[in-house]
Each structure stands twice: as structure tokens, then as C-alpha cells.
């Protein structure tokens, strides 16, 4: 009996030692993983900064932009924010610089003729007292529009594939993050060009803005439109496919909603996409977006660089703004979630009116609602006329200011402005998600239609990309193989282009009159200096829709 007890104790001690060794090994692996992630993040940020600071290659012919003082100050601020040691902490958010008080019925009439300056772009009216600004999505030209085509309302449900993240991350040590081949398991079956097109989900806000008599009222709608583009991101934690160089995406809604949209991937390193939209309802929108990212191990910060331009045809009002930073939290452990934070300044360059929007970062310690957005619309003299408030994932409201005064000091000792306003009116409200959206990548009604097959599109259209189509159909293993084939094909084309550039440079050195090598040139966009911002960016040069009309795609490269 005693021997049996001794044997049992020896066995228990042996198992205990094995368990302790297993725990020690697990701790060591976790520490190693954390050190690897930190090292990878630092390497990625250093390489990204070196890329931006590197001189232009001899094989390209850049156009030197003219940057005004305002642009120089903005660039300095962006460079100052690129410090790789910068960390984001979940602290108390900044207290707003103003307090809003809603006026009572008796004060609304008494103060309707306030001493606030009128709109510099037209006489201001009490458009908040009627329902002039409330969304009415089918009131264009006084009649309801009926879509000419029945669009699809669902995609195949997302398969439940397991993935070992460490098996991928352990092979990424020493590599640049943007060049790490990632499986489609991290993706959604849409390209970045299609995600960029999703900015048009609430295009009717711009249709309504084009009919505004007051430029300040128009500014409110433009601000609501700029916020609405983030509403689709709240549950969309999967990344879109990186477009291949020369890949395009068209969205032709001319018959249904009066607009046509075209995107093209104009650069691969750094990745940049150009976008152009023209509407028969009186507006044109264009942008060039370059994505910069910072990987911190616990979260990923995505910073879209580039200006968004919007011009209304009847008045010439030209609005310019930039996107805020998107942050994906819990990259390694925990449930992924997305936050938007930062400031947006919208400027009407014809009237010099402005709108200052603040996207408050999420904070455990804040009593405010999550995803809060606040803003002030001011005329060219800096006098505030409208207060905007809401959340970027739900709605935005506007309230007309009838009186302003200086209030008491806040907690930081700064004096706040007190705005007395009329009752707020709804500018924008998010559409509800389709049924079963949680199993369809949380796609909105528009997103469900973006990858739907269409006849007559260009040979480089994202709808024709095979790996993306296979993923949408649920064939993820085949999609991963196809994705690797396409990426290798793109690398081979890039190596051949670099060899041609080197040969052209050698000829120029040998004969002093060799052929000049232009490098890659996009098909539908070309670089021009913007007269408003002084920046050089890609703008639409025309020809795409004419080629579609003729069904002549002979000029398109074979990228798929």
C-alpha cells in the first residue's frame, strides 16, 4: 500500500513538472510573439518613412507641385505626426470648445432676426424651421425614380474557416508589412476600389445640396455626406483586396440615379487610387487617395492621404476636405473593432466658408455617446451659423444658431462659447443593414451590388478579378492559389518594367541622347497640378465611357 502511494506521488510530481515546463514554454512563446510583433511594427514604420523620404527614381518624370503656405504647414504637421514612437492612449477626450443650448419657442421668433452675419454665398434663410433639410430620397424633379434593373440583394454566406495567425506572423520577421502575402481569410470579397466607391452610398445628399440656394445650407449637406462615408465601416473589420496596378472599377448608375463613377489603381508602391464621379444632378466629385498605415501590434492605424474635391455646376462652389484616421483594434487577440478619430476641415474655396468636424476617439472614461461627431459651420468672417452633431455610424443633425455668447471657463481654464440654437433637424440617417448581413460580411445594400457581374465593363474591372470572385463563391482555397498567381504575375511585370527603365538609362548614359523612359502611365487618369490646393494629383482625362460605348477595350493591359 505504501509503495503504491509512493508511485502515485512520483507520477503526480512528474506530471506537475511537465505541466510547469509546458506553462514556461507557453510564456516564452507569448513573449517571443510580442517581441516579434514589436520588431515587425518598428521595421514597417522605418521602411515606410524611408520610402516617403527617398528621392524620386531616375526612371520617372515627376511634376513638381506648387504648395502654398497653408499646404506647407499641413505637410509639416503630417511629418511631425509620423514619429514611430507615437502611441495612442485611451484617455479623456478633449472637451468641446462650445456649449449648445436649444432655444425655446418664445425665443425662436424673438431672435429670428439675430445680428449674425448672413451667408456670403447667398442670403441665409430659416431653412431649419421647415423640413427643407430632412432627407427625401425620391424627390428629384418632383417624381419618384424607378430603378431600371433589379440588383442583387445577397451574396453567398461567409464560410467558417479557422486560421492560425502565428503560422503567418512567424514568417513575417524582417519583411515590410505592405509586402507580406496575406491569405483571403483576412479579406472581404471587394477591392479597395469598390470600397472607395462606397463613398457614394448617400449620393442623394449631394443631389439635394446642388439645389440649395444658400451656400451655408449646402455646406451642412456636404459635411453630412463626408460623415456618411464612414457609416459602412463600423462592422467591416475585414480588409479589401489590394488592387493590381491598372485595375479599374466602374459604377454606372446614370439611368437610376444620374451619376457615373470610375476608379483606377494608378500606383502600386505606394498604393494610390484615383476616383472620378460626374452627376447629371449638378455635381462632380474627384479624389486621389494614398493609404499609409502604422502597425503597432495591438492595433493598426490607417491614414488616407489626399484631398477630396467636390464642385457644384450651377454655382461653382468648390469644396475640399480630407479623411480622418481609421484604427483597427485587437489585431492579435480579442474581437476586432474599428474607430474613427481626428478632425476634418471642409473649405468652400469660392466663398471661403468652412466647416470644422471633430471625430471623438472612443474612451472608456467618457460619458459621451461612442463614435460622436460634432461640427461648426462658419462664414468667411468666422461667424458660426450652424451646429452639427451626431455619430458617424447612425445620423447627423444640424441646428441653426440664433445667438452666441461667451460662457464660463471649462475644466481646462479655457473660455467656452455658448450657442443658442433652434431645434435640430435631421440631415442624414443611416440605412438599416440588409437581412442576414452578419453572415454576408456586414455589407450594405449598395455593397451587395458592387461585385455583381455586369456586361460591357472594361477588361481590368474588379468584377473580373478571379481570386476575388472565387472568395465570394466560398472557394477560399482556390482563391488563395489564384491570389498568389496574380501577385506573382504583377511582380514579373514590375521586374520587366524596371529592366526597361534601367536599359533606357544606360542608353542615355552611353549615347547622351537615349530614349526617355516614362515609366508606368495610368490609362484613364493623368497627373495635373490642382489650382486650388497647389498639389499634383491624378485627375480623369476622359475616354473611358466612350470606349465602353464602342466596346473597344484593346488598349487595356492583361492584368488578370
PLY file of the C-alpha trace (Angstrom):
ply
format ascii 1.0
element vertex 560
property float x
property float y
property float z
element edge 559
property int vertex1
property int vertex2
end_header
0.00 0.00 0.00
2.83 2.38 0.91
4.65 1.58 -2.35
1.50 2.29 -4.33
1.13 5.68 -2.63
4.78 6.47 -3.37
4.30 5.51 -7.02
1.22 7.72 -7.22
3.08 10.69 -5.67
6.02 10.18 -8.04
3.65 10.11 -11.00
1.87 13.25 -9.78
5.21 15.02 -9.33
6.27 14.01 -12.83
3.04 15.37 -14.33
3.42 18.55 -12.27
6.93 19.12 -13.63
5.71 18.52 -17.18
2.85 20.96 -16.67
5.22 23.60 -15.29
7.52 23.13 -18.30
4.53 23.50 -20.63
3.46 26.70 -18.90
7.00 28.05 -19.08
7.18 27.21 -22.78
3.84 28.96 -23.39
5.07 32.08 -21.56
8.26 32.10 -23.62
6.31 31.73 -26.86
3.97 34.57 -25.88
6.94 36.81 -25.01
8.61 35.90 -28.29
5.42 36.71 -30.21
5.12 40.11 -28.54
8.78 40.92 -29.26
8.34 39.79 -32.88
5.27 41.96 -33.35
7.02 44.98 -31.86
10.07 44.42 -34.07
7.88 43.99 -37.15
5.97 47.19 -36.40
9.18 49.20 -35.98
10.67 47.78 -39.19
7.50 48.54 -41.11
7.31 52.13 -39.86
11.02 52.72 -40.60
10.71 51.36 -44.13
7.55 53.34 -44.74
9.22 56.56 -43.57
12.32 55.84 -45.66
10.13 55.27 -48.72
8.43 58.62 -48.31
11.76 60.42 -47.80
13.58 58.66 -50.66
14.43 60.76 -53.74
12.43 60.21 -56.92
13.79 57.43 -59.17
15.52 58.46 -62.36
13.08 56.41 -64.42
10.16 58.70 -63.61
9.38 62.24 -64.68
7.61 63.87 -61.74
5.73 67.14 -61.92
6.90 69.49 -59.20
3.89 70.72 -57.25
3.48 74.27 -56.10
2.46 74.26 -52.44
1.17 77.38 -50.78
1.85 78.37 -47.18
-1.23 76.55 -45.91
-0.17 73.37 -47.73
3.35 73.64 -46.32
2.04 73.94 -42.78
-0.20 70.92 -43.32
2.69 68.86 -44.65
4.82 69.82 -41.67
2.07 68.70 -39.34
1.75 65.37 -41.16
5.51 64.81 -40.99
5.58 65.70 -37.32
2.87 63.10 -36.68
4.95 60.36 -38.30
7.14 59.76 -35.23
7.33 55.97 -34.86
7.35 56.26 -31.07
3.94 57.92 -31.02
1.40 55.93 -29.03
-2.36 56.38 -28.73
-3.75 56.10 -25.24
-7.35 55.68 -24.13
-7.52 58.94 -22.19
-10.20 61.52 -21.61
-11.24 63.09 -24.90
-10.81 66.82 -25.44
-13.65 68.89 -24.12
-15.57 70.70 -26.90
-14.87 74.39 -27.27
-18.55 75.31 -27.25
-21.82 74.62 -25.44
-25.14 74.30 -27.28
-28.42 75.45 -25.75
-31.70 74.90 -27.62
-33.87 78.00 -27.74
-37.49 77.84 -26.54
-40.44 78.61 -28.82
-40.76 82.14 -27.44
-37.14 82.96 -28.11
-37.12 81.48 -31.60
-39.37 84.23 -33.01
-37.81 86.99 -30.91
-34.31 86.19 -32.10
-35.03 85.14 -35.66
-33.55 88.45 -36.82
-30.27 87.99 -34.97
-27.13 90.01 -35.55
-25.29 87.05 -37.03
-23.76 87.64 -40.45
-25.62 86.23 -43.44
-24.19 83.66 -45.79
-21.50 85.05 -48.03
-22.74 82.78 -50.80
-26.36 83.93 -50.59
-28.98 85.21 -48.20
-29.48 82.89 -45.25
-32.97 81.61 -44.53
-34.59 79.79 -41.63
-34.45 76.53 -43.51
-34.43 74.56 -40.25
-37.95 75.70 -39.37
-39.43 73.89 -42.33
-38.37 70.44 -43.39
-36.12 71.72 -46.13
-33.15 69.67 -44.97
-34.82 66.43 -43.96
-33.85 63.53 -46.27
-36.27 62.88 -49.08
-34.51 60.44 -51.34
-37.05 60.24 -54.18
-37.97 63.90 -54.62
-35.65 64.72 -57.53
-37.55 66.76 -60.10
-40.72 66.11 -58.14
-41.15 62.48 -59.21
-40.13 59.12 -57.86
-37.37 57.31 -59.74
-37.74 53.64 -60.54
-34.56 51.60 -60.99
-34.20 50.16 -64.48
-32.54 46.97 -63.24
-33.20 44.66 -60.33
-29.96 44.49 -58.32
-28.98 41.53 -56.22
-29.78 41.58 -52.51
-27.45 38.89 -51.16
-24.10 37.17 -51.62
-23.11 33.63 -50.52
-22.71 33.35 -46.75
-19.20 33.71 -45.40
-17.63 30.27 -44.73
-16.35 29.47 -41.26
-12.63 28.90 -41.86
-10.18 28.67 -38.96
-6.78 30.36 -39.29
-3.58 30.14 -37.25
-2.35 33.72 -37.09
1.02 32.76 -35.61
1.77 30.49 -38.58
1.62 33.62 -40.75
3.28 36.13 -38.42
6.34 33.95 -37.71
7.29 34.15 -41.41
6.98 37.94 -41.49
10.02 38.84 -39.39
12.21 41.32 -41.23
9.72 41.91 -44.04
7.89 45.10 -44.93
4.29 44.81 -43.76
2.75 46.00 -47.04
4.60 43.24 -48.93
3.56 40.32 -46.72
1.34 37.89 -48.69
-1.85 37.53 -46.71
-4.49 34.85 -47.34
-8.00 35.81 -48.34
-9.17 34.73 -44.88
-8.47 38.30 -43.75
-10.34 39.83 -46.71
-13.84 40.62 -47.79
-14.80 39.93 -51.45
-14.44 43.55 -52.56
-11.44 45.52 -53.78
-10.21 48.81 -52.36
-11.57 50.50 -55.49
-15.04 49.18 -54.69
-14.70 50.30 -51.07
-13.77 53.76 -52.34
-16.90 53.74 -54.50
-18.98 53.06 -51.38
-18.50 56.74 -50.51
-21.44 57.26 -52.89
-23.87 55.29 -50.72
-25.67 58.52 -49.79
-25.23 60.39 -53.07
-28.71 61.89 -52.67
-27.24 64.28 -50.09
-25.21 65.86 -52.90
-28.27 65.88 -55.20
-30.11 67.86 -52.53
-27.10 70.11 -51.88
-26.96 71.02 -55.58
-30.45 72.51 -55.27
-29.66 74.67 -52.20
-29.88 78.44 -52.63
-27.69 79.15 -49.61
-24.06 78.05 -49.65
-24.13 77.61 -45.85
-27.03 75.18 -46.12
-25.13 73.45 -48.87
-22.09 73.20 -46.60
-24.18 71.37 -43.97
-25.19 68.73 -46.50
-21.64 68.35 -47.78
-20.50 67.83 -44.18
-23.19 65.19 -43.64
-22.04 63.45 -46.84
-18.42 63.42 -45.64
-19.51 61.74 -42.38
-21.83 59.24 -44.07
-18.93 57.56 -45.87
-17.79 56.08 -42.53
-21.15 54.51 -41.64
-20.35 51.29 -43.54
-17.11 50.70 -41.59
-18.50 50.10 -38.10
-18.75 46.30 -38.56
-16.43 45.91 -41.56
-13.24 44.63 -39.91
-12.06 42.57 -42.91
-9.65 44.22 -45.35
-10.50 44.74 -49.02
-8.35 43.25 -51.77
-5.36 45.38 -52.73
-5.97 46.40 -56.37
-3.49 45.37 -59.02
-1.72 48.15 -60.86
-4.02 49.27 -63.67
-7.11 47.66 -62.12
-10.29 49.69 -62.58
-13.82 49.74 -61.24
-16.83 51.45 -62.78
-20.22 52.08 -61.23
-22.68 53.21 -63.87
-25.89 54.42 -62.21
-26.71 57.01 -64.87
-30.20 55.71 -65.62
-31.11 55.06 -61.99
-29.50 57.92 -60.05
-27.89 60.15 -62.64
-24.19 59.53 -61.91
-21.22 57.59 -63.26
-18.17 56.63 -61.18
-14.74 55.39 -62.26
-11.75 54.30 -60.13
-8.28 53.25 -61.28
-5.25 52.00 -59.35
-2.63 54.49 -60.56
0.31 53.45 -58.36
1.31 50.28 -56.54
4.18 51.45 -54.28
2.91 53.49 -52.59
-0.62 52.24 -53.31
-2.77 55.04 -54.75
-6.18 55.10 -56.39
-7.82 57.87 -58.41
-11.60 58.35 -58.41
-13.90 60.48 -60.58
-17.69 60.87 -60.38
-19.90 63.07 -62.53
-23.62 63.51 -61.88
-26.38 64.86 -64.07
-27.88 66.27 -60.86
-25.34 69.10 -60.83
-22.10 67.98 -59.17
-18.70 66.41 -59.82
-16.51 64.66 -57.24
-12.87 63.56 -57.64
-10.13 62.33 -55.33
-6.77 60.59 -55.23
-6.24 58.50 -52.10
-2.96 57.01 -50.90
-3.15 54.69 -47.91
-0.49 54.94 -45.19
-0.55 52.55 -42.24
1.16 52.08 -38.88
1.17 48.64 -37.29
1.55 48.78 -33.51
0.97 45.14 -32.64
-2.23 45.78 -30.69
-3.83 47.96 -33.36
-3.42 49.16 -36.92
-3.82 52.84 -37.85
-4.92 53.52 -41.42
-4.37 57.07 -42.66
-5.85 58.01 -46.05
-3.71 60.76 -47.60
-5.08 63.02 -50.30
-7.81 65.60 -50.82
-11.43 65.05 -51.85
-12.80 67.65 -54.27
-16.48 68.41 -54.86
-17.76 71.05 -57.26
-21.34 72.13 -57.95
-22.05 73.04 -61.55
-24.56 75.86 -61.15
-22.65 77.95 -58.58
-19.04 76.84 -58.99
-18.80 76.18 -55.25
-15.65 74.08 -54.82
-15.33 72.08 -51.58
-12.15 70.34 -50.43
-11.63 68.08 -47.40
-9.55 65.11 -46.21
-10.39 61.86 -44.44
-9.71 61.07 -40.77
-7.65 58.20 -39.33
-9.23 54.76 -39.02
-7.93 52.49 -36.25
-8.44 48.71 -36.13
-8.11 47.46 -32.55
-7.33 43.98 -31.17
-5.30 42.88 -34.19
-3.76 39.86 -32.41
-6.06 38.98 -29.51
-9.72 39.76 -28.93
-12.59 40.84 -31.13
-11.68 43.32 -33.85
-13.34 46.72 -33.74
-12.90 49.96 -35.67
-12.80 53.57 -34.52
-12.60 56.83 -36.46
-10.81 59.81 -34.93
-9.42 63.17 -35.93
-10.58 66.44 -37.45
-11.97 67.31 -40.87
-11.89 70.83 -42.24
-14.19 71.39 -45.21
-13.47 74.58 -47.16
-15.59 76.19 -49.85
-12.82 77.80 -51.86
-15.19 80.10 -53.74
-16.87 81.66 -50.69
-14.16 80.85 -48.05
-16.82 79.34 -45.79
-15.68 76.47 -43.57
-16.92 73.55 -41.54
-14.86 72.11 -38.68
-15.77 68.50 -37.84
-14.36 66.59 -34.86
-14.49 62.77 -34.67
-14.04 61.96 -30.98
-11.97 58.83 -30.28
-13.54 56.13 -28.14
-12.70 56.41 -24.44
-13.56 54.17 -21.52
-13.74 57.25 -19.31
-16.01 59.43 -21.43
-19.69 59.88 -20.70
-20.44 60.88 -24.29
-22.00 58.50 -26.78
-19.46 56.42 -28.74
-18.49 57.46 -32.27
-19.51 61.05 -31.59
-19.14 63.74 -34.26
-19.56 67.49 -33.68
-19.05 70.42 -36.00
-19.49 74.13 -36.63
-20.32 75.76 -39.98
-18.98 79.31 -40.28
-19.00 82.03 -42.95
-15.94 83.68 -44.48
-15.66 86.03 -41.49
-15.53 83.18 -38.98
-19.09 83.73 -37.65
-20.78 80.43 -36.75
-24.19 79.75 -38.33
-24.91 76.05 -37.78
-24.02 73.39 -35.23
-23.70 69.79 -36.44
-23.95 66.81 -34.10
-24.45 63.06 -34.24
-22.46 59.87 -34.71
-20.61 58.60 -37.74
-22.41 55.25 -37.66
-26.00 56.48 -37.34
-27.06 60.06 -38.11
-26.09 63.74 -38.33
-28.31 66.64 -37.29
-27.99 70.39 -37.80
-29.20 73.25 -35.64
-29.27 76.87 -36.72
-27.56 79.31 -34.34
-29.70 82.25 -33.27
-27.35 83.75 -30.70
-23.85 83.24 -29.37
-22.16 84.46 -26.20
-19.03 83.85 -24.17
-19.59 81.42 -21.34
-17.61 80.50 -18.25
-14.29 78.74 -18.16
-14.16 74.99 -18.62
-12.20 72.43 -16.65
-9.00 73.40 -18.50
-9.45 77.10 -17.86
-10.48 77.90 -21.44
-13.47 80.15 -22.03
-16.22 78.45 -24.00
-18.68 79.86 -26.49
-22.37 79.25 -25.76
-24.50 78.84 -28.89
-28.26 79.16 -28.62
-29.88 77.23 -31.45
-33.21 76.26 -32.91
-34.37 72.66 -32.60
-32.10 70.30 -34.55
-33.20 68.86 -37.87
-32.12 65.59 -39.40
-29.59 65.84 -42.23
-28.65 62.20 -42.69
-29.74 58.85 -41.30
-28.02 55.53 -41.96
-29.95 52.91 -43.88
-30.58 49.68 -41.94
-28.39 46.76 -42.91
-29.94 44.04 -45.10
-31.32 40.90 -43.52
-28.62 38.31 -42.71
-25.91 40.97 -43.07
-23.86 39.41 -40.26
-23.28 36.37 -42.50
-22.61 38.49 -45.61
-19.56 40.43 -44.36
-21.91 43.15 -42.96
-22.36 44.51 -46.48
-24.79 47.38 -47.01
-27.41 47.30 -49.74
-25.02 49.10 -52.10
-22.03 46.93 -51.20
-24.01 43.78 -52.06
-24.33 45.02 -55.64
-20.75 46.22 -56.19
-19.27 42.86 -57.26
-22.34 41.77 -59.22
-21.36 40.68 -62.73
-22.17 43.16 -65.49
-21.75 43.01 -69.24
-19.67 45.54 -71.11
-17.26 46.60 -68.34
-13.55 47.08 -69.02
-11.18 44.09 -69.08
-9.45 45.44 -65.95
-12.64 45.82 -63.87
-12.56 44.43 -60.32
-15.63 42.32 -61.05
-13.46 40.20 -63.36
-10.73 39.55 -60.78
-10.70 35.74 -60.38
-9.41 35.41 -56.79
-12.00 37.87 -55.53
-14.77 36.05 -57.38
-13.67 32.67 -56.00
-13.69 34.07 -52.47
-17.20 35.45 -52.92
-18.31 32.00 -54.08
-16.88 30.46 -50.89
-13.97 28.66 -52.62
-11.28 30.13 -50.39
-8.52 27.56 -51.01
-8.76 28.14 -54.76
-8.93 31.90 -54.12
-5.66 31.79 -52.17
-3.91 29.92 -55.02
-5.28 32.37 -57.58
-4.26 35.33 -55.44
-0.66 34.09 -55.32
-0.67 33.62 -59.13
-1.90 37.18 -59.72
0.62 38.68 -57.31
3.49 36.78 -58.92
2.31 37.89 -62.37
2.27 41.50 -61.17
5.79 41.16 -59.72
7.05 39.75 -63.03
5.59 42.70 -64.94
7.19 45.11 -62.47
10.60 43.43 -62.87
10.32 43.71 -66.64
9.36 47.39 -66.38
12.32 48.07 -64.06
14.64 46.33 -66.53
13.35 48.50 -69.37
13.91 51.61 -67.26
17.47 50.50 -66.48
18.20 49.83 -70.18
16.84 53.24 -71.15
19.02 54.90 -68.51
22.10 53.02 -69.75
21.43 54.11 -73.32
21.09 57.71 -72.19
24.41 57.49 -70.34
26.22 55.80 -73.27
24.94 57.92 -76.12
23.83 61.04 -74.27
20.68 61.02 -76.39
18.92 57.80 -75.47
15.17 57.36 -75.46
13.42 58.81 -72.44
11.59 56.20 -70.38
8.30 57.44 -68.94
7.60 54.55 -66.62
4.12 53.29 -65.94
1.30 55.60 -67.04
-2.33 55.05 -65.96
-4.84 54.55 -68.74
-7.69 56.86 -67.74
-6.06 59.39 -65.37
-3.10 61.74 -65.69
-1.20 63.98 -63.28
-2.09 67.65 -63.12
-1.44 70.42 -60.60
-4.59 71.49 -58.80
-5.19 75.23 -59.00
-6.92 75.28 -55.60
-4.62 73.23 -53.36
-1.41 73.55 -55.39
-0.92 69.78 -55.14
-0.17 67.45 -58.03
-2.58 64.54 -58.29
-4.23 62.22 -60.78
-7.41 63.51 -62.45
-9.67 61.93 -65.04
-8.54 62.63 -68.61
-11.61 61.16 -70.30
-12.22 58.38 -72.79
-13.46 55.54 -70.59
-17.19 55.90 -71.18
-16.63 56.48 -74.89
-14.64 53.22 -75.03
-17.45 51.46 -73.23
-19.96 52.83 -75.72
-17.84 51.43 -78.61
-16.94 48.28 -76.60
-13.31 48.88 -77.55
-11.00 47.72 -74.76
-7.99 47.00 -76.97
-5.87 49.49 -75.01
-6.40 47.69 -71.66
-3.49 45.68 -70.21
-3.84 41.99 -69.36
-3.60 42.08 -65.58
-5.78 39.09 -64.65
0 1
1 2
2 3
3 4
4 5
5 6
6 7
7 8
8 9
9 10
10 11
11 12
12 13
13 14
14 15
15 16
16 17
17 18
18 19
19 20
20 21
21 22
22 23
23 24
24 25
25 26
26 27
27 28
28 29
29 30
30 31
31 32
32 33
33 34
34 35
35 36
36 37
37 38
38 39
39 40
40 41
41 42
42 43
43 44
44 45
45 46
46 47
47 48
48 49
49 50
50 51
51 52
52 53
53 54
54 55
55 56
56 57
57 58
58 59
59 60
60 61
61 62
62 63
63 64
64 65
65 66
66 67
67 68
68 69
69 70
70 71
71 72
72 73
73 74
74 75
75 76
76 77
77 78
78 79
79 80
80 81
81 82
82 83
83 84
84 85
85 86
86 87
87 88
88 89
89 90
90 91
91 92
92 93
93 94
94 95
95 96
96 97
97 98
98 99
99 100
100 101
101 102
102 103
103 104
104 105
105 106
106 107
107 108
108 109
109 110
110 111
111 112
112 113
113 114
114 115
115 116
116 117
117 118
118 119
119 120
120 121
121 122
122 123
123 124
124 125
125 126
126 127
127 128
128 129
129 130
130 131
131 132
132 133
133 134
134 135
135 136
136 137
137 138
138 139
139 140
140 141
141 142
142 143
143 144
144 145
145 146
146 147
147 148
148 149
149 150
150 151
151 152
152 153
153 154
154 155
155 156
156 157
157 158
158 159
159 160
160 161
161 162
162 163
163 164
164 165
165 166
166 167
167 168
168 169
169 170
170 171
171 172
172 173
173 174
174 175
175 176
176 177
177 178
178 179
179 180
180 181
181 182
182 183
183 184
184 185
185 186
186 187
187 188
188 189
189 190
190 191
191 192
192 193
193 194
194 195
195 196
196 197
197 198
198 199
199 200
200 201
201 202
202 203
203 204
204 205
205 206
206 207
207 208
208 209
209 210
210 211
211 212
212 213
213 214
214 215
215 216
216 217
217 218
218 219
219 220
220 221
221 222
222 223
223 224
224 225
225 226
226 227
227 228
228 229
229 230
230 231
231 232
232 233
233 234
234 235
235 236
236 237
237 238
238 239
239 240
240 241
241 242
242 243
243 244
244 245
245 246
246 247
247 248
248 249
249 250
250 251
251 252
252 253
253 254
254 255
255 256
256 257
257 258
258 259
259 260
260 261
261 262
262 263
263 264
264 265
265 266
266 267
267 268
268 269
269 270
270 271
271 272
272 273
273 274
274 275
275 276
276 277
277 278
278 279
279 280
280 281
281 282
282 283
283 284
284 285
285 286
286 287
287 288
288 289
289 290
290 291
291 292
292 293
293 294
294 295
295 296
296 297
297 298
298 299
299 300
300 301
301 302
302 303
303 304
304 305
305 306
306 307
307 308
308 309
309 310
310 311
311 312
312 313
313 314
314 315
315 316
316 317
317 318
318 319
319 320
320 321
321 322
322 323
323 324
324 325
325 326
326 327
327 328
328 329
329 330
330 331
331 332
332 333
333 334
334 335
335 336
336 337
337 338
338 339
339 340
340 341
341 342
342 343
343 344
344 345
345 346
346 347
347 348
348 349
349 350
350 351
351 352
352 353
353 354
354 355
355 356
356 357
357 358
358 359
359 360
360 361
361 362
362 363
363 364
364 365
365 366
366 367
367 368
368 369
369 370
370 371
371 372
372 373
373 374
374 375
375 376
376 377
377 378
378 379
379 380
380 381
381 382
382 383
383 384
384 385
385 386
386 387
387 388
388 389
389 390
390 391
391 392
392 393
393 394
394 395
395 396
396 397
397 398
398 399
399 400
400 401
401 402
402 403
403 404
404 405
405 406
406 407
407 408
408 409
409 410
410 411
411 412
412 413
413 414
414 415
415 416
416 417
417 418
418 419
419 420
420 421
421 422
422 423
423 424
424 425
425 426
426 427
427 428
428 429
429 430
430 431
431 432
432 433
433 434
434 435
435 436
436 437
437 438
438 439
439 440
440 441
441 442
442 443
443 444
444 445
445 446
446 447
447 448
448 449
449 450
450 451
451 452
452 453
453 454
454 455
455 456
456 457
457 458
458 459
459 460
460 461
461 462
462 463
463 464
464 465
465 466
466 467
467 468
468 469
469 470
470 471
471 472
472 473
473 474
474 475
475 476
476 477
477 478
478 479
479 480
480 481
481 482
482 483
483 484
484 485
485 486
486 487
487 488
488 489
489 490
490 491
491 492
492 493
493 494
494 495
495 496
496 497
497 498
498 499
499 500
500 501
501 502
502 503
503 504
504 505
505 506
506 507
507 508
508 509
509 510
510 511
511 512
512 513
513 514
514 515
515 516
516 517
517 518
518 519
519 520
520 521
521 522
522 523
523 524
524 525
525 526
526 527
527 528
528 529
529 530
530 531
531 532
532 533
533 534
534 535
535 536
536 537
537 538
538 539
539 540
540 541
541 542
542 543
543 544
544 545
545 546
546 547
547 548
548 549
549 550
550 551
551 552
552 553
553 554
554 555
555 556
556 557
557 558
558 559
